[in-house]
């Protein structure tokens, strides 16, 4: 659409025009969700919530509870709409691992269990921390299921 027509519609609707990329409902519009820069806001928010001082002052159960609440709330909106790039998933998992095992320690940390075991449900001997990659696929699968129901007419 040319700028003159766009300005005319904006004047009729009494609104401003914006050039992409811009933020709408906390989500960047016009950016590429496949780039790591698109996800920087999510990574920074998770990093702020899983800060070093919190890890030092919380018990293991408290750290696990905080990881589970942060992972299930902060990236949820992004992950329900876009596939999580591998590099971003690695960064988020590293933040979780460092918070759980490191809790403020510098250098090497003692890892008490493999991350695959930590991500298993409690019923199967894990700690119940959500596996981000599987969680992302489940959220995207929700759209496939919904679109399938619409196509069938249910």
N, CA, C and O atoms as a GROMACS GRO file, in nm:
protein
  616
    1UNK      N    1   0.085  -0.116   0.000
    1UNK     CA    2   0.000   0.000   0.000
    1UNK      C    3   0.090   0.124   0.000
    1UNK      O    4   0.190   0.128   0.072
    2UNK      N    5   0.057   0.221  -0.078
    2UNK     CA    6   0.140   0.341  -0.084
    2UNK      C    7   0.114   0.429   0.040
    2UNK      O    8   0.011   0.416   0.106
    3UNK      N    9   0.208   0.516   0.068
    3UNK     CA   10   0.205   0.598   0.190
    3UNK      C   11   0.087   0.694   0.192
    3UNK      O   12   0.031   0.719   0.299
    4UNK      N   13   0.047   0.749   0.078
    4UNK     CA   14  -0.064   0.845   0.074
    4UNK      C   15  -0.194   0.777   0.118
    4UNK      O   16  -0.269   0.831   0.198
    5UNK      N   17  -0.218   0.657   0.064
    5UNK     CA   18  -0.338   0.582   0.102
    5UNK      C   19  -0.333   0.541   0.248
    5UNK      O   20  -0.434   0.548   0.318
    6UNK      N   21  -0.218   0.501   0.293
    6UNK     CA   22  -0.201   0.462   0.432
    6UNK      C   23  -0.229   0.580   0.525
    6UNK      O   24  -0.298   0.564   0.626
    7UNK      N   25  -0.177   0.697   0.493
    7UNK     CA   26  -0.200   0.817   0.574
    7UNK      C   27  -0.348   0.856   0.572
    7UNK      O   28  -0.401   0.902   0.673
    8UNK      N   29  -0.413   0.839   0.459
    8UNK     CA   30  -0.555   0.872   0.447
    8UNK      C   31  -0.638   0.781   0.538
    8UNK      O   32  -0.727   0.828   0.609
    9UNK      N   33  -0.609   0.650   0.535
    9UNK     CA   34  -0.681   0.557   0.622
    9UNK      C   35  -0.652   0.586   0.770
    9UNK      O   36  -0.743   0.578   0.853
   10UNK      N   37  -0.529   0.619   0.802
   10UNK     CA   38  -0.493   0.652   0.940
   10UNK      C   39  -0.568   0.775   0.988
   10UNK      O   40  -0.611   0.781   1.103
   11UNK      N   41  -0.584   0.874   0.899
   11UNK     CA   42  -0.659   0.994   0.936
   11UNK      C   43  -0.807   0.963   0.957
   11UNK      O   44  -0.869   1.016   1.049
   12UNK      N   45  -0.864   0.879   0.873
   12UNK     CA   46  -1.005   0.841   0.887
   12UNK      C   47  -1.028   0.768   1.019
   12UNK      O   48  -1.127   0.792   1.088
   13UNK      N   49  -0.934   0.678   1.055
   13UNK     CA   50  -0.948   0.598   1.177
   13UNK      C   51  -0.893   0.667   1.301
   13UNK      O   52  -0.902   0.613   1.411
   14UNK      N   53  -0.835   0.786   1.283
   14UNK     CA   54  -0.774   0.862   1.394
   14UNK      C   55  -0.669   0.779   1.467
   14UNK      O   56  -0.674   0.766   1.590
   15UNK      N   57  -0.576   0.723   1.392
   15UNK     CA   58  -0.470   0.644   1.453
   15UNK      C   59  -0.336   0.679   1.387
   15UNK      O   60  -0.331   0.745   1.283
   16UNK      N   61  -0.230   0.634   1.449
   16UNK     CA   62  -0.095   0.656   1.397
   16UNK      C   63  -0.052   0.537   1.312
   16UNK      O   64  -0.107   0.427   1.324
   17UNK      N   65   0.044   0.561   1.228
   17UNK     CA   66   0.105   0.452   1.151
   17UNK      C   67   0.242   0.422   1.211
   17UNK      O   68   0.310   0.511   1.263
   18UNK      N   69   0.280   0.298   1.203
   18UNK     CA   70   0.410   0.256   1.255
   18UNK      C   71   0.482   0.176   1.149
   18UNK      O   72   0.420   0.107   1.068
   19UNK      N   73   0.613   0.185   1.152
   19UNK     CA   74   0.694   0.106   1.059
   19UNK      C   75   0.743  -0.019   1.130
   19UNK      O   76   0.785  -0.011   1.246
   20UNK      N   77   0.739  -0.134   1.063
   20UNK     CA   78   0.789  -0.256   1.127
   20UNK      C   79   0.939  -0.252   1.144
   20UNK      O   80   1.005  -0.185   1.064
   21UNK      N   81   0.997  -0.315   1.238
   21UNK     CA   82   0.932  -0.392   1.343
   21UNK      C   83   0.885  -0.303   1.458
   21UNK      O   84   0.949  -0.203   1.490
   22UNK      N   85   0.774  -0.341   1.518
   22UNK     CA   86   0.721  -0.271   1.635
   22UNK      C   87   0.665  -0.376   1.731
   22UNK      O   88   0.649  -0.492   1.694
   23UNK      N   89   0.637  -0.333   1.852
   23UNK     CA   90   0.588  -0.424   1.956
   23UNK      C   91   0.437  -0.411   1.966
   23UNK      O   92   0.385  -0.301   1.981
   24UNK      N   93   0.366  -0.524   1.959
   24UNK     CA   94   0.222  -0.527   1.977
   24UNK      C   95   0.190  -0.641   2.072
   24UNK      O   96   0.224  -0.756   2.045
   25UNK      N   97   0.124  -0.610   2.182
   25UNK     CA   98   0.093  -0.708   2.287
   25UNK      C   99   0.219  -0.779   2.336
   25UNK      O  100   0.215  -0.898   2.367
   26UNK      N  101   0.328  -0.707   2.343
   26UNK     CA  102   0.453  -0.763   2.391
   26UNK      C  103   0.528  -0.848   2.290
   26UNK      O  104   0.633  -0.905   2.323
   27UNK      N  105   0.477  -0.857   2.170
   27UNK     CA  106   0.536  -0.941   2.066
   27UNK      C  107   0.587  -0.854   1.952
   27UNK      O  108   0.511  -0.772   1.901
   28UNK      N  109   0.712  -0.871   1.910
   28UNK     CA  110   0.762  -0.792   1.797
   28UNK      C  111   0.690  -0.831   1.668
   28UNK      O  112   0.684  -0.949   1.632
   29UNK      N  113   0.635  -0.733   1.599
   29UNK     CA  114   0.566  -0.756   1.472
   29UNK      C  115   0.657  -0.708   1.361
   29UNK      O  116   0.709  -0.596   1.366
   30UNK      N  117   0.677  -0.792   1.262
   30UNK     CA  118   0.760  -0.755   1.148
   30UNK      C  119   0.902  -0.807   1.158
   30UNK      O  120   0.979  -0.791   1.064
   31UNK      N  121   0.938  -0.868   1.268
   31UNK     CA  122   1.071  -0.926   1.284
   31UNK      C  123   1.068  -1.073   1.247
   31UNK      O  124   0.961  -1.133   1.238
   32UNK      N  125   1.183  -1.130   1.228
   32UNK     CA  126   1.193  -1.272   1.194
   32UNK      C  127   1.207  -1.354   1.322
   32UNK      O  128   1.304  -1.339   1.396
   33UNK      N  129   1.110  -1.440   1.347
   33UNK     CA  130   1.112  -1.523   1.468
   33UNK      C  131   1.220  -1.631   1.463
   33UNK      O  132   1.244  -1.699   1.562
   34UNK      N  133   1.286  -1.646   1.350
   34UNK     CA  134   1.392  -1.745   1.338
   34UNK      C  135   1.527  -1.690   1.383
   34UNK      O  136   1.624  -1.766   1.398
   35UNK      N  137   1.534  -1.561   1.405
   35UNK     CA  138   1.660  -1.499   1.449
   35UNK      C  139   1.664  -1.491   1.601
   35UNK      O  140   1.561  -1.474   1.667
   36UNK      N  141   1.784  -1.505   1.656
   36UNK     CA  142   1.800  -1.500   1.800
   36UNK      C  143   1.763  -1.363   1.856
   36UNK      O  144   1.715  -1.354   1.969
   37UNK      N  145   1.783  -1.257   1.780
   37UNK     CA  146   1.754  -1.121   1.828
   37UNK      C  147   1.604  -1.104   1.857
   37UNK      O  148   1.568  -1.025   1.944
   38UNK      N  149   1.519  -1.175   1.787
   38UNK     CA  150   1.375  -1.171   1.809
   38UNK      C  151   1.342  -1.218   1.951
   38UNK      O  152   1.247  -1.169   2.013
   39UNK      N  153   1.420  -1.312   2.003
   39UNK     CA  154   1.395  -1.375   2.132
   39UNK      C  155   1.474  -1.311   2.247
   39UNK      O  156   1.464  -1.357   2.360
   40UNK      N  157   1.551  -1.206   2.219
   40UNK     CA  158   1.634  -1.145   2.323
   40UNK      C  159   1.553  -1.097   2.443
   40UNK      O  160   1.598  -1.110   2.557
   41UNK      N  161   1.436  -1.041   2.420
   41UNK     CA  162   1.352  -0.996   2.530
   41UNK      C  163   1.312  -1.109   2.623
   41UNK      O  164   1.312  -1.093   2.745
   42UNK      N  165   1.279  -1.224   2.566
   42UNK     CA  166   1.242  -1.341   2.646
   42UNK      C  167   1.361  -1.389   2.728
   42UNK      O  168   1.348  -1.417   2.847
   43UNK      N  169   1.477  -1.397   2.664
   43UNK     CA  170   1.598  -1.443   2.733
   43UNK      C  171   1.633  -1.349   2.848
   43UNK      O  172   1.667  -1.394   2.957
   44UNK      N  173   1.624  -1.218   2.824
   44UNK     CA  174   1.656  -1.121   2.928
   44UNK      C  175   1.558  -1.130   3.046
   44UNK      O  176   1.599  -1.117   3.161
   45UNK      N  177   1.430  -1.151   3.017
   45UNK     CA  178   1.331  -1.164   3.125
   45UNK      C  179   1.356  -1.289   3.208
   45UNK      O  180   1.348  -1.285   3.331
   46UNK      N  181   1.385  -1.401   3.141
   46UNK     CA  182   1.414  -1.525   3.214
   46UNK      C  183   1.540  -1.507   3.297
   46UNK      O  184   1.546  -1.551   3.412
   47UNK      N  185   1.642  -1.443   3.240
   47UNK     CA  186   1.767  -1.421   3.311
   47UNK      C  187   1.746  -1.332   3.433
   47UNK      O  188   1.806  -1.356   3.538
   48UNK      N  189   1.661  -1.232   3.420
   48UNK     CA  190   1.633  -1.144   3.534
   48UNK      C  191   1.559  -1.218   3.645
   48UNK      O  192   1.586  -1.196   3.763
   49UNK      N  193   1.466  -1.306   3.607
   49UNK     CA  194   1.389  -1.379   3.708
   49UNK      C  195   1.474  -1.486   3.777
   49UNK      O  196   1.455  -1.514   3.895
   50UNK      N  197   1.568  -1.545   3.702
   50UNK     CA  198   1.654  -1.649   3.759
   50UNK      C  199   1.789  -1.588   3.795
   50UNK      O  200   1.894  -1.639   3.754
   51UNK      N  201   1.787  -1.482   3.871
   51UNK     CA  202   1.910  -1.412   3.905
   51UNK      C  203   1.991  -1.488   4.009
   51UNK      O  204   1.940  -1.576   4.079
   52UNK      N  205   2.117  -1.454   4.016
   52UNK     CA  206   2.212  -1.526   4.099
   52UNK      C  207   2.179  -1.515   4.248
   52UNK      O  208   2.192  -1.613   4.321
   53UNK      N  209   2.135  -1.396   4.292
   53UNK     CA  210   2.108  -1.380   4.435
   53UNK      C  211   1.989  -1.463   4.480
   53UNK      O  212   1.985  -1.508   4.595
   54UNK      N  213   1.894  -1.485   4.393
   54UNK     CA  214   1.779  -1.568   4.428
   54UNK      C  215   1.823  -1.713   4.445
   54UNK      O  216   1.775  -1.783   4.534
   55UNK      N  217   1.913  -1.756   4.359
   55UNK     CA  218   1.962  -1.893   4.369
   55UNK      C  219   2.037  -1.919   4.497
   55UNK      O  220   2.029  -2.028   4.553
   56UNK      N  221   2.110  -1.818   4.544
   56UNK     CA  222   2.184  -1.834   4.670
   56UNK      C  223   2.092  -1.839   4.791
   56UNK      O  224   2.124  -1.904   4.890
   57UNK      N  225   1.978  -1.770   4.784
   57UNK     CA  226   1.892  -1.761   4.901
   57UNK      C  227   1.780  -1.866   4.902
   57UNK      O  228   1.709  -1.877   5.001
   58UNK      N  229   1.764  -1.942   4.795
   58UNK     CA  230   1.658  -2.042   4.789
   58UNK      C  231   1.713  -2.182   4.806
   58UNK      O  232   1.827  -2.211   4.771
   59UNK      N  233   1.630  -2.268   4.862
   59UNK     CA  234   1.668  -2.409   4.871
   59UNK      C  235   1.653  -2.474   4.734
   59UNK      O  236   1.608  -2.410   4.640
   60UNK      N  237   1.691  -2.600   4.723
   60UNK     CA  238   1.679  -2.672   4.597
   60UNK      C  239   1.532  -2.677   4.554
   60UNK      O  240   1.502  -2.655   4.436
   61UNK      N  241   1.442  -2.705   4.646
   61UNK     CA  242   1.299  -2.710   4.613
   61UNK      C  243   1.250  -2.573   4.568
   61UNK      O  244   1.168  -2.564   4.476
   62UNK      N  245   1.297  -2.467   4.629
   62UNK     CA  246   1.259  -2.332   4.590
   62UNK      C  247   1.310  -2.297   4.452
   62UNK      O  248   1.239  -2.233   4.374
   63UNK      N  249   1.433  -2.338   4.420
   63UNK     CA  250   1.489  -2.313   4.286
   63UNK      C  251   1.410  -2.388   4.179
   63UNK      O  252   1.383  -2.334   4.072
   64UNK      N  253   1.374  -2.513   4.208
   64UNK     CA  254   1.295  -2.592   4.113
   64UNK      C  255   1.159  -2.527   4.090
   64UNK      O  256   1.113  -2.517   3.976
   65UNK      N  257   1.095  -2.484   4.197
   65UNK     CA  258   0.964  -2.419   4.186
   65UNK      C  259   0.974  -2.290   4.105
   65UNK      O  260   0.888  -2.262   4.022
   66UNK      N  261   1.078  -2.211   4.128
   66UNK     CA  262   1.096  -2.086   4.054
   66UNK      C  263   1.123  -2.112   3.906
   66UNK      O  264   1.069  -2.043   3.820
   67UNK      N  265   1.206  -2.212   3.876
   67UNK     CA  266   1.233  -2.248   3.736
   67UNK      C  267   1.104  -2.289   3.667
   67UNK      O  268   1.077  -2.245   3.555
   68UNK      N  269   1.024  -2.371   3.732
   68UNK     CA  270   0.900  -2.418   3.671
   68UNK      C  271   0.802  -2.304   3.648
   68UNK      O  272   0.734  -2.302   3.545
   69UNK      N  273   0.793  -2.209   3.739
   69UNK     CA  274   0.699  -2.099   3.720
   69UNK      C  275   0.748  -2.002   3.613
   69UNK      O  276   0.668  -1.950   3.536
   70UNK      N  277   0.879  -1.977   3.608
   70UNK     CA  278   0.935  -1.885   3.508
   70UNK      C  279   0.920  -1.943   3.369
   70UNK      O  280   0.880  -1.872   3.276
   71UNK      N  281   0.951  -2.070   3.353
   71UNK     CA  282   0.945  -2.134   3.221
   71UNK      C  283   0.801  -2.147   3.173
   71UNK      O  284   0.775  -2.139   3.053
   72UNK      N  285   0.708  -2.168   3.264
   72UNK     CA  286   0.570  -2.184   3.221
   72UNK      C  287   0.499  -2.052   3.199
   72UNK      O  288   0.386  -2.051   3.150
   73UNK      N  289   0.561  -1.939   3.234
   73UNK     CA  290   0.491  -1.812   3.217
   73UNK      C  291   0.557  -1.717   3.118
   73UNK      O  292   0.489  -1.664   3.030
   74UNK      N  293   0.686  -1.693   3.130
   74UNK     CA  294   0.750  -1.589   3.049
   74UNK      C  295   0.754  -1.622   2.900
   74UNK      O  296   0.703  -1.543   2.821
   75UNK      N  297   0.810  -1.735   2.857
   75UNK     CA  298   0.817  -1.759   2.712
   75UNK      C  299   0.691  -1.821   2.653
   75UNK      O  300   0.688  -1.853   2.534
   76UNK      N  301   0.586  -1.838   2.733
   76UNK     CA  302   0.467  -1.909   2.689
   76UNK      C  303   0.403  -1.845   2.566
   76UNK      O  304   0.370  -1.915   2.471
   77UNK      N  305   0.384  -1.714   2.567
   77UNK     CA  306   0.317  -1.645   2.456
   77UNK      C  307   0.397  -1.658   2.328
   77UNK      O  308   0.341  -1.686   2.222
   78UNK      N  309   0.528  -1.639   2.336
   78UNK     CA  310   0.614  -1.651   2.219
   78UNK      C  311   0.614  -1.794   2.168
   78UNK      O  312   0.600  -1.818   2.048
   79UNK      N  313   0.629  -1.889   2.259
   79UNK     CA  314   0.641  -2.029   2.219
   79UNK      C  315   0.510  -2.086   2.168
   79UNK      O  316   0.511  -2.187   2.097
   80UNK      N  317   0.397  -2.025   2.203
   80UNK     CA  318   0.270  -2.076   2.152
   80UNK      C  319   0.245  -2.031   2.009
   80UNK      O  320   0.155  -2.083   1.942
   81UNK      N  321   0.324  -1.933   1.960
   81UNK     CA  322   0.305  -1.883   1.825
   81UNK      C  323   0.419  -1.918   1.730
   81UNK      O  324   0.398  -1.931   1.609
   82UNK      N  325   0.542  -1.932   1.784
   82UNK     CA  326   0.659  -1.952   1.699
   82UNK      C  327   0.740  -2.071   1.747
   82UNK      O  328   0.744  -2.104   1.865
   83UNK      N  329   0.806  -2.136   1.651
   83UNK     CA  330   0.898  -2.245   1.684
   83UNK      C  331   1.023  -2.186   1.747
   83UNK      O  332   1.080  -2.089   1.697
   84UNK      N  333   1.065  -2.245   1.856
   84UNK     CA  334   1.181  -2.199   1.930
   84UNK      C  335   1.309  -2.238   1.856
   84UNK      O  336   1.333  -2.357   1.834
   85UNK      N  337   1.392  -2.140   1.816
   85UNK     CA  338   1.518  -2.174   1.750
   85UNK      C  339   1.609  -2.254   1.843
   85UNK      O  340   1.604  -2.237   1.964
   86UNK      N  341   1.690  -2.339   1.785
   86UNK     CA  342   1.778  -2.425   1.864
   86UNK      C  343   1.872  -2.345   1.953
   86UNK      O  344   1.893  -2.380   2.069
   87UNK      N  345   1.930  -2.237   1.899
   87UNK     CA  346   2.022  -2.156   1.978
   87UNK      C  347   1.955  -2.092   2.098
   87UNK      O  348   2.014  -2.084   2.206
   88UNK      N  349   1.833  -2.046   2.080
   88UNK     CA  350   1.758  -1.984   2.191
   88UNK      C  351   1.722  -2.090   2.294
   88UNK      O  352   1.730  -2.066   2.415
   89UNK      N  353   1.682  -2.207   2.248
   89UNK     CA  354   1.649  -2.316   2.341
   89UNK      C  355   1.772  -2.352   2.424
   89UNK      O  356   1.760  -2.374   2.545
   90UNK      N  357   1.888  -2.358   2.361
   90UNK     CA  358   2.011  -2.388   2.435
   90UNK      C  359   2.039  -2.282   2.541
   90UNK      O  360   2.076  -2.315   2.654
   91UNK      N  361   2.020  -2.154   2.506
   91UNK     CA  362   2.045  -2.046   2.602
   91UNK      C  363   1.950  -2.055   2.720
   91UNK      O  364   1.992  -2.039   2.835
   92UNK      N  365   1.821  -2.079   2.693
   92UNK     CA  366   1.724  -2.088   2.801
   92UNK      C  367   1.750  -2.209   2.890
   92UNK      O  368   1.737  -2.200   3.012
   93UNK      N  369   1.786  -2.321   2.830
   93UNK     CA  370   1.816  -2.441   2.910
   93UNK      C  371   1.943  -2.418   2.992
   93UNK      O  372   1.950  -2.462   3.107
   94UNK      N  373   2.041  -2.350   2.936
   94UNK     CA  374   2.163  -2.318   3.011
   94UNK      C  375   2.132  -2.229   3.130
   94UNK      O  376   2.188  -2.248   3.238
   95UNK      N  377   2.044  -2.131   3.111
   95UNK     CA  378   2.004  -2.046   3.224
   95UNK      C  379   1.938  -2.129   3.334
   95UNK      O  380   1.964  -2.109   3.452
   96UNK      N  381   1.852  -2.221   3.293
   96UNK     CA  382   1.786  -2.308   3.391
   96UNK      C  383   1.887  -2.396   3.464
   96UNK      O  384   1.884  -2.407   3.587
   97UNK      N  385   1.976  -2.459   3.388
   97UNK     CA  386   2.076  -2.548   3.450
   97UNK      C  387   2.167  -2.473   3.545
   97UNK      O  388   2.193  -2.518   3.656
   98UNK      N  389   2.215  -2.357   3.500
   98UNK     CA  390   2.305  -2.279   3.586
   98UNK      C  391   2.235  -2.234   3.713
   98UNK      O  392   2.296  -2.232   3.820
   99UNK      N  393   2.108  -2.198   3.703
   99UNK     CA  394   2.034  -2.156   3.821
   99UNK      C  395   2.012  -2.274   3.915
   99UNK      O  396   2.027  -2.260   4.037
  100UNK      N  397   1.977  -2.390   3.860
  100UNK     CA  398   1.950  -2.506   3.945
  100UNK      C  399   2.075  -2.558   4.012
  100UNK      O  400   2.075  -2.583   4.133
  101UNK      N  401   2.183  -2.576   3.936
  101UNK     CA  402   2.302  -2.638   3.992
  101UNK      C  403   2.404  -2.537   4.043
  101UNK      O  404   2.475  -2.564   4.140
  102UNK      N  405   2.413  -2.422   3.980
  102UNK     CA  406   2.519  -2.328   4.016
  102UNK      C  407   2.485  -2.239   4.132
  102UNK      O  408   2.569  -2.216   4.219
  103UNK      N  409   2.362  -2.186   4.136
  103UNK     CA  410   2.312  -2.093   4.235
  103UNK      C  411   2.417  -1.998   4.290
  103UNK      O  412   2.432  -1.982   4.412
  104UNK      N  413   2.490  -1.935   4.197
  104UNK     CA  414   2.582  -1.828   4.236
  104UNK      C  415   2.727  -1.868   4.241
  104UNK      O  416   2.813  -1.783   4.259
  105UNK      N  417   2.756  -1.994   4.225
  105UNK     CA  418   2.895  -2.038   4.231
  105UNK      C  419   2.967  -2.001   4.102
  105UNK      O  420   2.909  -2.009   3.993
  106UNK      N  421   3.090  -1.961   4.114
  106UNK     CA  422   3.173  -1.932   3.997
  106UNK      C  423   3.250  -2.058   3.960
  106UNK      O  424   3.280  -2.140   4.046
  107UNK      N  425   3.283  -2.072   3.833
  107UNK     CA  426   3.361  -2.188   3.788
  107UNK      C  427   3.273  -2.309   3.768
  107UNK      O  428   3.154  -2.297   3.736
  108UNK      N  429   3.331  -2.428   3.788
  108UNK     CA  430   3.257  -2.553   3.767
  108UNK      C  431   3.155  -2.574   3.876
  108UNK      O  432   3.177  -2.541   3.992
  109UNK      N  433   3.043  -2.630   3.836
  109UNK     CA  434   2.934  -2.657   3.928
  109UNK      C  435   2.915  -2.808   3.941
  109UNK      O  436   2.946  -2.882   3.848
  110UNK      N  437   2.866  -2.851   4.053
  110UNK     CA  438   2.837  -2.992   4.072
  110UNK      C  439   2.699  -3.021   4.014
  110UNK      O  440   2.600  -2.961   4.056
  111UNK      N  441   2.694  -3.112   3.918
  111UNK     CA  442   2.568  -3.150   3.856
  111UNK      C  443   2.528  -3.284   3.916
  111UNK      O  444   2.600  -3.384   3.902
  112UNK      N  445   2.414  -3.287   3.984
  112UNK     CA  446   2.374  -3.406   4.056
  112UNK      C  447   2.297  -3.506   3.972
  112UNK      O  448   2.286  -3.623   4.010
  113UNK      N  449   2.244  -3.462   3.858
  113UNK     CA  450   2.169  -3.553   3.770
  113UNK      C  451   2.172  -3.497   3.629
  113UNK      O  452   2.191  -3.376   3.610
  114UNK      N  453   2.152  -3.584   3.529
  114UNK     CA  454   2.151  -3.537   3.390
  114UNK      C  455   2.026  -3.452   3.368
  114UNK      O  456   1.925  -3.468   3.436
  115UNK      N  457   2.035  -3.362   3.270
  115UNK     CA  458   1.923  -3.272   3.245
  115UNK      C  459   1.801  -3.349   3.192
  115UNK      O  460   1.688  -3.309   3.217
  116UNK      N  461   1.824  -3.459   3.120
  116UNK     CA  462   1.713  -3.542   3.073
  116UNK      C  463   1.636  -3.601   3.190
  116UNK      O  464   1.513  -3.610   3.186
  117UNK      N  465   1.706  -3.642   3.295
  117UNK     CA  466   1.641  -3.695   3.414
  117UNK      C  467   1.568  -3.584   3.488
  117UNK      O  468   1.458  -3.606   3.539
  118UNK      N  469   1.626  -3.465   3.496
  118UNK     CA  470   1.564  -3.352   3.564
  118UNK      C  471   1.432  -3.315   3.495
  118UNK      O  472   1.337  -3.275   3.562
  119UNK      N  473   1.426  -3.327   3.364
  119UNK     CA  474   1.307  -3.288   3.287
  119UNK      C  475   1.197  -3.394   3.288
  119UNK      O  476   1.088  -3.369   3.236
  120UNK      N  477   1.222  -3.509   3.344
  120UNK     CA  478   1.118  -3.612   3.351
  120UNK      C  479   1.015  -3.573   3.458
  120UNK      O  480   1.047  -3.501   3.552
  121UNK      N  481   0.892  -3.622   3.442
  121UNK     CA  482   0.791  -3.596   3.545
  121UNK      C  483   0.830  -3.660   3.678
  121UNK      O  484   0.909  -3.754   3.681
  122UNK      N  485   0.775  -3.609   3.785
  122UNK     CA  486   0.807  -3.660   3.919
  122UNK      C  487   0.772  -3.808   3.933
  122UNK      O  488   0.840  -3.884   4.002
  123UNK      N  489   0.663  -3.849   3.867
  123UNK     CA  490   0.619  -3.989   3.877
  123UNK      C  491   0.722  -4.085   3.821
  123UNK      O  492   0.724  -4.202   3.858
  124UNK      N  493   0.810  -4.035   3.731
  124UNK     CA  494   0.911  -4.120   3.669
  124UNK      C  495   1.051  -4.091   3.721
  124UNK      O  496   1.149  -4.125   3.655
  125UNK      N  497   1.061  -4.030   3.838
  125UNK     CA  498   1.190  -4.008   3.902
  125UNK      C  499   1.258  -3.878   3.868
  125UNK      O  500   1.373  -3.858   3.906
  126UNK      N  501   1.192  -3.789   3.798
  126UNK     CA  502   1.252  -3.660   3.762
  126UNK      C  503   1.210  -3.551   3.859
  126UNK      O  504   1.148  -3.577   3.962
  127UNK      N  505   1.246  -3.428   3.824
  127UNK     CA  506   1.211  -3.314   3.909
  127UNK      C  507   1.092  -3.236   3.854
  127UNK      O  508   1.047  -3.140   3.917
  128UNK      N  509   1.041  -3.275   3.739
  128UNK     CA  510   0.922  -3.213   3.684
  128UNK      C  511   0.944  -3.080   3.615
  128UNK      O  512   0.850  -3.004   3.596
  129UNK      N  513   1.069  -3.049   3.577
  129UNK     CA  514   1.097  -2.927   3.504
  129UNK      C  515   1.061  -2.950   3.357
  129UNK      O  516   1.093  -3.055   3.300
  130UNK      N  517   0.995  -2.853   3.298
  130UNK     CA  518   0.945  -2.868   3.161
  130UNK      C  519   1.062  -2.866   3.062
  130UNK      O  520   1.150  -2.782   3.070
  131UNK      N  521   1.060  -2.962   2.969
  131UNK     CA  522   1.154  -2.963   2.858
  131UNK      C  523   1.104  -2.861   2.756
  131UNK      O  524   0.997  -2.880   2.697
  132UNK      N  525   1.179  -2.753   2.735
  132UNK     CA  526   1.134  -2.642   2.652
  132UNK      C  527   1.102  -2.684   2.509
  132UNK      O  528   1.005  -2.635   2.451
  133UNK      N  529   1.182  -2.771   2.453
  133UNK     CA  530   1.160  -2.811   2.313
  133UNK      C  531   1.029  -2.887   2.298
  133UNK      O  532   0.952  -2.862   2.204
  134UNK      N  533   1.002  -2.980   2.389
  134UNK     CA  534   0.877  -3.055   2.383
  134UNK      C  535   0.758  -2.966   2.415
  134UNK      O  536   0.651  -2.980   2.355
  135UNK      N  537   0.775  -2.875   2.510
  135UNK     CA  538   0.670  -2.782   2.547
  135UNK      C  539   0.633  -2.694   2.427
  135UNK      O  540   0.516  -2.669   2.402
  136UNK      N  541   0.734  -2.647   2.354
  136UNK     CA  542   0.712  -2.565   2.235
  136UNK      C  543   0.636  -2.644   2.129
  136UNK      O  544   0.542  -2.592   2.068
  137UNK      N  545   0.675  -2.768   2.106
  137UNK     CA  546   0.605  -2.852   2.006
  137UNK      C  547   0.460  -2.878   2.048
  137UNK      O  548   0.371  -2.882   1.962
  138UNK      N  549   0.436  -2.897   2.177
  138UNK     CA  550   0.300  -2.918   2.225
  138UNK      C  551   0.215  -2.794   2.205
  138UNK      O  552   0.098  -2.803   2.165
  139UNK      N  553   0.272  -2.676   2.233
  139UNK     CA  554   0.197  -2.552   2.213
  139UNK      C  555   0.166  -2.528   2.066
  139UNK      O  556   0.057  -2.482   2.032
  140UNK      N  557   0.261  -2.559   1.979
  140UNK     CA  558   0.237  -2.543   1.835
  140UNK      C  559   0.139  -2.649   1.785
  140UNK      O  560   0.061  -2.623   1.693
  141UNK      N  561   0.143  -2.768   1.843
  141UNK     CA  562   0.050  -2.874   1.807
  141UNK      C  563  -0.094  -2.838   1.839
  141UNK      O  564  -0.187  -2.886   1.775
  142UNK      N  565  -0.112  -2.751   1.938
  142UNK     CA  566  -0.245  -2.702   1.974
  142UNK      C  567  -0.309  -2.633   1.854
  142UNK      O  568  -0.429  -2.648   1.830
  143UNK      N  569  -0.229  -2.556   1.778
  143UNK     CA  570  -0.282  -2.486   1.660
  143UNK      C  571  -0.321  -2.585   1.551
  143UNK      O  572  -0.423  -2.566   1.484
  144UNK      N  573  -0.243  -2.688   1.533
  144UNK     CA  574  -0.276  -2.790   1.434
  144UNK      C  575  -0.408  -2.857   1.471
  144UNK      O  576  -0.493  -2.881   1.384
  145UNK      N  577  -0.425  -2.887   1.599
  145UNK     CA  578  -0.547  -2.950   1.645
  145UNK      C  579  -0.666  -2.856   1.625
  145UNK      O  580  -0.771  -2.898   1.577
  146UNK      N  581  -0.650  -2.728   1.662
  146UNK     CA  582  -0.760  -2.633   1.647
  146UNK      C  583  -0.796  -2.612   1.501
  146UNK      O  584  -0.914  -2.610   1.466
  147UNK      N  585  -0.696  -2.597   1.415
  147UNK     CA  586  -0.724  -2.579   1.273
  147UNK      C  587  -0.787  -2.703   1.212
  147UNK      O  588  -0.869  -2.692   1.120
  148UNK      N  589  -0.750  -2.819   1.261
  148UNK     CA  590  -0.812  -2.943   1.214
  148UNK      C  591  -0.957  -2.952   1.252
  148UNK      O  592  -1.039  -3.000   1.173
  149UNK      N  593  -0.992  -2.904   1.373
  149UNK     CA  594  -1.132  -2.905   1.415
  149UNK      C  595  -1.214  -2.806   1.334
  149UNK      O  596  -1.330  -2.832   1.303
  150UNK      N  597  -1.156  -2.693   1.300
  150UNK     CA  598  -1.226  -2.592   1.220
  150UNK      C  599  -1.252  -2.645   1.080
  150UNK      O  600  -1.359  -2.624   1.024
  151UNK      N  601  -1.153  -2.716   1.025
  151UNK     CA  602  -1.167  -2.769   0.890
  151UNK      C  603  -1.273  -2.878   0.886
  151UNK      O  604  -1.346  -2.889   0.788
  152UNK      N  605  -1.283  -2.958   0.992
  152UNK     CA  606  -1.382  -3.064   0.997
  152UNK      C  607  -1.521  -3.006   1.022
  152UNK      O  608  -1.622  -3.065   0.982
  153UNK      N  609  -1.526  -2.891   1.088
  153UNK     CA  610  -1.655  -2.827   1.116
  153UNK      C  611  -1.706  -2.852   1.256
  153UNK      O  612  -1.825  -2.836   1.281
  154UNK      N  613  -1.619  -2.892   1.348
  154UNK     CA  614  -1.662  -2.916   1.487
  154UNK      C  615  -1.655  -2.791   1.569
  154UNK      O  616  -1.688  -2.793   1.688
   0.00000   0.00000   0.00000
